[in-house]
Amino acid sequence: MSDRHISQHFETVAIHAGNTADPLTGAVVPPIYQVSTYKQDGVGGLRGGYEYSRSANPTRTALEENLAALEGGRRGLAFASGLAAEDCLLRTLLSPGDHVVIPNDAYGGTFRLFAKVVSRWGVEWSVADTSDPAAVRAALTPKTKIVWVETPSNPLLGITDIAAVAQIAREAGARLVVDNTFASPYLQQPLALGADLVVHSLTKYMGGHSDVVGGALVVNDEGLGEELAYHQNAMGAVAGPFDSWLVLRGIKTLAVRMDRHSENAAKVAEMLSRHARVTRVLYPGLAEHPGHEVAAKQMKAFGGMVSFQVAGGEEAAVEVCNRAKVFTLGESLGGVESLIEHPGRMTHASVVGSALEVPADLVRLSVGIENVDDLLQDLTQALG
């Protein structure tokens, strides 16, 4: 971040970090360097370190500098998707015979990566309730190299005490990875709480407009950052320049969007908790949520994701999804528009029959930034 940016407040950093005015024209938005290769000043004479856009691209560099600043890290890396970022992380840190502790509530794609892909490399994994530090400690083995956490988790909105689990992992010689997608760095900064690596699906709140797919890793350890960057280049699943530009644009409004997402979600959760057809509401902002106190300690606000269970079972939950009108039936989350889905049949179909299987009567909401009265009315009519 340039010395001229005196303020360290998040909103200012989000707009300015990595976003240096173009030296040629003075353009205040970094250009989209839609280029594959770069003219060299003699053999090995690279201008600014650029030779080929898989290795580095100025638009991606701007995004990576921005990501590192937002998470309070030393190195940020941008990928083609969140799963591409996870794949790079795992192949950098793990070898055959190593062990990973994964959460009992996690994104279905992450579970699939461990269960169907990583396990074929000879990597072992086991499941723990990461909201319970004692359960994490019990799941550790002498071969454990990574403890993997989502907080809030997907789709049951579980909360993990990052500082407590970081200490447990550190004592065991393992690294703590925190998927910060649901919170975003505006609401939560895991590195400051002791995490070793932060993972993001940039597709979600960071991009914020349902028009880009991307992923990120952020670390504090410069040596680890170099290792990850080596593997990123060797494996090649990098963020393209236009995708990087779109995420940079989305990040500039992240703070104001997350404020509105959180405000709307709190009102939606309160309404659902009073509805006769709703048997349970999962939202860390509710006082009765088992992780409420921890979330209040480590998060600025409680985010825009709400899940709830419906009386009448699976078919009733599916019907609620189908009846929604303002809420769009679709996968993903974190866009300005509100989305509704049935995790068991959609985003989490890959965990059916596993320890991560989600309740069949569960509905997940990504609460957008529309007028909240319209959202409340839509859910009321969808519930019937």
C-alpha positions as CSV (number, residue, x, y, z in Angstrom):
1,M,0.0,0.0,0.0
2,S,1.4,3.4,-1.0
3,D,2.8,5.7,1.8
4,R,0.3,8.3,0.7
5,H,-2.5,6.2,2.2
6,I,-2.3,7.3,5.8
7,S,-5.5,5.7,7.0
8,Q,-5.5,2.0,7.9
9,H,-9.3,1.8,8.2
10,F,-10.6,-1.2,6.3
11,E,-12.8,0.8,3.9
12,T,-9.9,2.9,2.8
13,V,-7.5,0.0,2.4
14,A,-10.2,-1.9,0.3
15,I,-10.3,1.0,-2.2
16,H,-6.6,1.9,-2.4
17,A,-4.4,-1.1,-1.6
18,G,-3.0,-2.4,-4.9
19,N,-5.0,0.2,-6.8
20,T,-2.1,2.4,-7.9
21,A,-2.9,5.0,-10.6
22,D,-1.7,3.9,-14.0
23,P,1.8,5.6,-14.5
24,L,1.2,6.1,-18.3
25,T,-2.2,7.7,-18.3
26,G,-3.1,8.4,-14.6
27,A,-6.1,6.1,-14.8
28,V,-7.4,5.6,-11.3
29,V,-8.5,2.0,-11.9
30,P,-5.7,-0.5,-12.7
31,P,-5.9,-1.5,-16.4
32,I,-6.9,-5.0,-17.5
33,Y,-3.7,-6.4,-18.8
34,Q,-5.2,-8.8,-21.3
35,V,-1.8,-10.1,-22.3
36,S,-0.1,-13.5,-22.3
37,T,3.6,-12.5,-22.8
38,Y,5.8,-9.4,-22.3
39,K,8.7,-7.8,-24.3
40,Q,12.0,-8.4,-22.5
41,D,14.8,-5.9,-22.4
42,G,17.4,-8.5,-23.5
43,V,17.5,-12.1,-22.5
44,G,16.4,-12.3,-18.9
45,G,15.8,-8.6,-18.7
46,L,12.2,-8.5,-17.3
47,R,10.3,-5.3,-17.0
48,G,8.8,-5.2,-13.5
49,G,9.3,-9.0,-13.2
50,Y,6.8,-9.9,-15.9
51,E,7.5,-12.5,-18.5
52,Y,4.4,-14.7,-18.9
53,S,0.9,-14.2,-17.4
54,R,0.7,-17.6,-15.8
55,S,3.6,-16.6,-13.6
56,A,2.5,-13.0,-13.0
57,N,0.1,-10.4,-14.5
58,P,-0.1,-6.8,-13.4
59,T,-3.9,-6.9,-12.9
60,R,-3.6,-10.0,-10.8
61,T,-0.7,-8.5,-8.9
62,A,-3.0,-5.5,-8.0
63,L,-5.6,-8.0,-6.7
64,E,-3.1,-10.1,-4.7
65,E,-1.6,-7.0,-3.0
66,N,-5.2,-5.9,-2.1
67,L,-6.0,-9.3,-0.7
68,A,-2.9,-9.4,1.5
69,A,-3.7,-5.9,2.8
70,L,-7.3,-6.8,3.6
71,E,-6.4,-9.9,5.6
72,G,-3.4,-8.4,7.3
73,G,-1.1,-10.8,5.5
74,R,2.3,-10.6,3.8
75,R,1.4,-12.5,0.6
76,G,-1.8,-13.0,-1.3
77,L,-2.3,-15.3,-4.2
78,A,-5.3,-15.3,-6.6
79,F,-6.6,-18.4,-8.4
80,A,-9.1,-19.4,-11.0
81,S,-11.5,-20.7,-8.3
82,G,-11.7,-21.3,-4.6
83,L,-11.1,-25.0,-5.1
84,A,-8.1,-24.3,-7.2
85,A,-6.7,-22.3,-4.3
86,E,-7.4,-25.3,-1.9
87,D,-5.8,-27.7,-4.3
88,C,-2.6,-25.6,-4.5
89,L,-2.5,-25.3,-0.7
90,L,-2.9,-29.1,-0.1
91,R,-0.4,-30.1,-2.8
92,T,2.1,-27.6,-1.4
93,L,1.8,-28.6,2.3
94,L,1.0,-32.4,2.2
95,S,2.8,-35.6,1.3
96,P,1.6,-39.2,1.2
97,G,0.9,-40.4,4.7
98,D,0.1,-37.0,6.1
99,H,-3.2,-36.4,8.0
100,V,-5.7,-33.6,8.0
101,V,-8.5,-32.8,10.4
102,I,-11.5,-31.5,8.5
103,P,-14.8,-30.0,9.9
104,N,-18.0,-32.0,10.3
105,D,-19.7,-29.1,8.5
106,A,-18.1,-27.8,5.3
107,Y,-18.7,-26.9,1.7
108,G,-19.5,-30.0,-0.3
109,G,-16.8,-29.2,-2.9
110,T,-14.1,-29.1,-0.1
111,F,-15.3,-32.4,1.2
112,R,-15.2,-33.9,-2.3
113,L,-11.7,-32.7,-2.8
114,F,-10.6,-34.5,0.3
115,A,-12.7,-37.6,0.0
116,K,-12.3,-38.3,-3.8
117,V,-9.1,-36.5,-4.8
118,V,-6.6,-35.9,-2.0
119,S,-7.2,-39.4,-0.5
120,R,-5.9,-40.9,-3.8
121,W,-2.5,-39.2,-3.0
122,G,-2.2,-41.2,0.2
123,V,-3.3,-38.4,2.4
124,E,-5.5,-39.4,5.4
125,W,-8.2,-37.3,6.9
126,S,-10.7,-37.4,9.7
127,V,-13.7,-35.4,10.8
128,A,-14.1,-33.3,14.0
129,D,-16.6,-30.8,15.3
130,T,-14.3,-27.8,15.1
131,S,-16.7,-25.7,17.2
132,D,-15.4,-27.9,20.1
133,P,-11.7,-27.4,20.7
134,A,-11.5,-30.6,22.7
135,A,-12.8,-32.5,19.7
136,V,-10.2,-31.0,17.5
137,R,-7.5,-32.0,20.0
138,A,-8.8,-35.5,20.1
139,A,-8.7,-35.8,16.3
140,L,-5.1,-34.9,16.0
141,T,-2.5,-37.6,15.2
142,P,1.3,-37.5,15.0
143,K,0.9,-37.3,11.3
144,T,-1.5,-34.3,11.4
145,K,-0.2,-31.4,9.2
146,I,-3.3,-29.3,8.7
147,V,-6.4,-28.4,10.7
148,W,-9.1,-27.1,8.4
149,V,-11.8,-24.8,9.6
150,E,-14.8,-23.0,8.1
151,T,-16.3,-20.3,10.4
152,P,-19.1,-19.5,9.9
153,S,-19.4,-23.0,8.4
154,N,-21.4,-24.0,5.3
155,P,-24.3,-24.7,5.5
156,L,-25.0,-25.0,9.3
157,L,-23.4,-21.7,10.3
158,G,-21.2,-23.3,13.0
159,I,-18.7,-21.1,14.7
160,T,-15.1,-22.1,15.6
161,D,-13.0,-20.3,18.1
162,I,-10.0,-19.5,15.8
163,A,-7.6,-18.4,18.5
164,A,-8.3,-21.6,20.6
165,V,-7.9,-24.0,17.7
166,A,-4.9,-22.1,16.4
167,Q,-3.2,-22.8,19.7
168,I,-4.1,-26.5,19.6
169,A,-2.8,-26.8,16.1
170,R,0.4,-25.0,16.9
171,E,1.1,-27.2,19.9
172,A,0.7,-30.2,17.6
173,G,3.0,-28.9,14.9
174,A,0.1,-28.5,12.5
175,R,-1.0,-25.5,10.5
176,L,-4.5,-24.0,10.9
177,V,-6.3,-23.2,7.6
178,V,-9.4,-21.0,7.9
179,D,-11.9,-20.7,5.0
180,N,-13.0,-17.1,5.5
181,T,-15.5,-17.0,2.6
182,F,-18.7,-16.6,4.7
183,A,-17.3,-13.8,6.8
184,S,-15.0,-11.9,4.4
185,P,-12.0,-10.0,5.8
186,Y,-14.3,-7.1,6.6
187,L,-16.0,-9.1,9.4
188,Q,-13.2,-11.4,10.4
189,Q,-9.4,-11.6,10.1
190,P,-8.2,-15.1,11.0
191,L,-4.4,-14.4,10.6
192,A,-4.7,-11.9,13.4
193,L,-6.3,-14.6,15.6
194,G,-3.5,-17.1,15.0
195,A,-4.4,-18.9,11.7
196,D,-1.6,-19.8,9.3
197,L,-3.5,-19.6,6.1
198,V,-6.7,-18.0,4.9
199,V,-8.7,-19.4,2.0
200,H,-11.4,-17.6,0.0
201,S,-13.8,-18.3,-2.7
202,L,-13.6,-14.8,-4.3
203,T,-16.7,-15.8,-6.3
204,K,-18.8,-15.0,-3.2
205,Y,-18.7,-11.8,-1.1
206,M,-15.4,-10.5,-2.4
207,G,-16.6,-10.3,-6.0
208,G,-20.1,-9.7,-4.7
209,H,-22.0,-9.5,-8.0
210,S,-22.4,-13.1,-9.2
211,D,-20.3,-12.4,-12.3
212,V,-16.9,-13.9,-11.6
213,V,-15.3,-17.1,-10.3
214,G,-12.1,-16.9,-8.3
215,G,-10.2,-18.1,-5.3
216,A,-7.4,-16.8,-3.0
217,L,-4.8,-17.8,-0.4
218,V,-3.3,-15.3,2.1
219,V,-0.4,-16.0,4.5
220,N,1.8,-14.2,6.9
221,D,4.8,-16.4,6.5
222,E,6.9,-15.1,3.6
223,G,8.6,-18.4,3.1
224,L,5.3,-20.2,2.9
225,G,4.1,-17.6,0.5
226,E,7.0,-18.3,-1.8
227,E,6.3,-22.0,-1.7
228,L,2.7,-21.5,-2.5
229,A,3.6,-19.1,-5.3
230,Y,6.0,-21.6,-6.8
231,H,3.2,-24.3,-6.9
232,Q,0.7,-21.7,-8.2
233,N,2.9,-21.1,-11.2
234,A,3.8,-24.8,-11.6
235,M,0.2,-25.9,-11.5
236,G,-1.2,-22.9,-13.4
237,A,-4.8,-22.5,-12.1
238,V,-4.4,-18.7,-11.8
239,A,-6.9,-15.9,-11.9
240,G,-7.2,-14.3,-15.3
241,P,-6.8,-10.5,-15.7
242,F,-10.5,-9.7,-16.3
243,D,-11.6,-11.9,-13.4
244,S,-9.0,-10.2,-11.2
245,W,-10.3,-6.8,-12.3
246,L,-13.9,-7.8,-11.5
247,V,-12.9,-8.9,-8.0
248,L,-10.9,-5.7,-7.4
249,R,-14.0,-3.7,-8.4
250,G,-16.2,-5.8,-6.1
251,I,-13.9,-5.4,-3.1
252,K,-14.2,-1.6,-3.2
253,T,-17.8,-1.9,-2.0
254,L,-17.2,-4.9,0.3
255,A,-17.6,-3.0,3.5
256,V,-20.9,-1.2,2.7
257,R,-22.3,-4.4,1.2
258,M,-21.4,-6.6,4.2
259,D,-23.0,-4.0,6.5
260,R,-26.3,-4.3,4.5
261,H,-26.0,-8.1,4.1
262,S,-25.6,-8.4,7.9
263,E,-28.4,-6.0,8.7
264,N,-30.8,-7.7,6.4
265,A,-29.8,-11.2,7.5
266,A,-30.4,-10.3,11.2
267,K,-33.9,-9.2,10.4
268,V,-34.6,-12.3,8.3
269,A,-33.3,-14.6,11.1
270,E,-35.5,-12.9,13.7
271,M,-38.6,-13.2,11.5
272,L,-37.9,-16.9,10.8
273,S,-37.3,-17.7,14.5
274,R,-40.9,-16.6,15.1
275,H,-42.5,-18.4,12.2
276,A,-44.7,-21.4,13.1
277,R,-43.4,-23.5,10.2
278,V,-39.8,-23.0,11.0
279,T,-38.4,-25.5,13.5
280,R,-34.9,-24.1,13.9
281,V,-32.9,-21.1,12.7
282,L,-29.1,-21.2,12.3
283,Y,-27.6,-17.7,12.5
284,P,-24.7,-16.7,14.7
285,G,-26.3,-13.3,15.4
286,L,-29.1,-14.9,17.4
287,A,-28.4,-15.1,21.1
288,E,-29.5,-18.7,21.3
289,H,-27.0,-19.8,18.7
290,P,-24.4,-22.0,20.5
291,G,-21.5,-20.0,18.9
292,H,-23.0,-16.6,19.4
293,E,-20.5,-15.5,22.1
294,V,-17.4,-16.7,20.1
295,A,-18.8,-15.1,16.9
296,A,-19.4,-11.8,18.7
297,K,-15.8,-11.9,20.0
298,Q,-14.1,-12.6,16.7
299,M,-16.4,-11.0,14.1
300,K,-17.4,-7.4,13.5
301,A,-21.0,-8.5,12.5
302,F,-22.6,-11.9,11.8
303,G,-22.8,-11.9,8.0
304,G,-25.5,-12.5,5.4
305,M,-25.9,-16.3,5.5
306,V,-29.0,-17.8,7.3
307,S,-30.1,-21.4,7.3
308,F,-33.3,-22.9,8.7
309,Q,-35.2,-26.1,9.1
310,V,-38.8,-26.5,8.0
311,A,-41.6,-28.5,9.6
312,G,-42.8,-31.2,7.2
313,G,-39.4,-32.5,6.2
314,E,-37.5,-32.6,2.9
315,E,-40.4,-32.1,0.6
316,A,-41.6,-29.1,2.6
317,A,-38.1,-27.5,2.4
318,V,-37.9,-28.1,-1.3
319,E,-41.3,-26.5,-1.8
320,V,-40.2,-23.4,0.1
321,C,-37.3,-23.1,-2.3
322,N,-39.6,-23.5,-5.3
323,R,-42.2,-20.9,-4.0
324,A,-39.7,-18.1,-3.4
325,K,-39.9,-15.2,-5.9
326,V,-37.5,-12.4,-4.8
327,F,-35.1,-15.0,-3.5
328,T,-33.6,-16.7,-6.6
329,L,-33.3,-20.5,-6.5
330,G,-29.6,-21.1,-7.2
331,E,-26.3,-22.2,-5.9
332,S,-23.5,-20.0,-4.7
333,L,-23.8,-17.0,-2.4
334,G,-22.5,-13.6,-1.5
335,G,-24.0,-11.6,-4.4
336,V,-26.1,-8.5,-4.1
337,E,-29.2,-10.5,-5.0
338,S,-30.7,-12.9,-2.5
339,L,-30.5,-16.6,-3.2
340,I,-32.2,-19.7,-1.7
341,E,-31.3,-23.3,-2.0
342,H,-31.8,-26.8,-0.7
343,P,-28.2,-27.9,0.4
344,G,-29.0,-31.6,0.6
345,R,-30.0,-31.7,-3.1
346,M,-27.8,-28.9,-4.4
347,T,-24.5,-27.6,-3.0
348,H,-24.0,-30.5,-0.5
349,A,-25.2,-33.5,-2.5
350,S,-21.6,-34.8,-2.4
351,V,-21.7,-35.3,1.3
352,V,-24.8,-37.5,1.4
353,G,-24.0,-40.7,3.4
354,S,-20.9,-39.1,5.1
355,A,-20.3,-37.6,8.5
356,L,-21.0,-34.2,6.8
357,E,-24.5,-35.0,5.6
358,V,-26.9,-32.1,6.2
359,P,-30.5,-32.3,7.4
360,A,-32.9,-33.0,4.6
361,D,-35.3,-30.3,5.9
362,L,-32.6,-27.6,5.7
363,V,-32.9,-24.4,3.6
364,R,-30.0,-22.1,3.1
365,L,-30.3,-18.4,2.3
366,S,-27.8,-15.9,1.0
367,V,-29.5,-12.7,2.1
368,G,-28.8,-9.9,-0.4
369,I,-29.0,-6.2,-0.2
370,E,-32.5,-5.6,-1.4
371,N,-35.1,-3.9,0.7
372,V,-35.5,-6.1,3.7
373,D,-39.3,-5.8,3.7
374,D,-39.5,-7.3,0.3
375,L,-37.3,-10.2,1.5
376,L,-39.4,-10.8,4.6
377,Q,-42.6,-10.7,2.6
378,D,-41.2,-13.2,0.1
379,L,-40.2,-15.7,2.7
380,T,-43.5,-15.4,4.5
381,Q,-45.4,-16.3,1.3
382,A,-42.9,-19.1,0.5
383,L,-43.4,-20.6,3.9
384,G,-47.2,-20.4,3.4
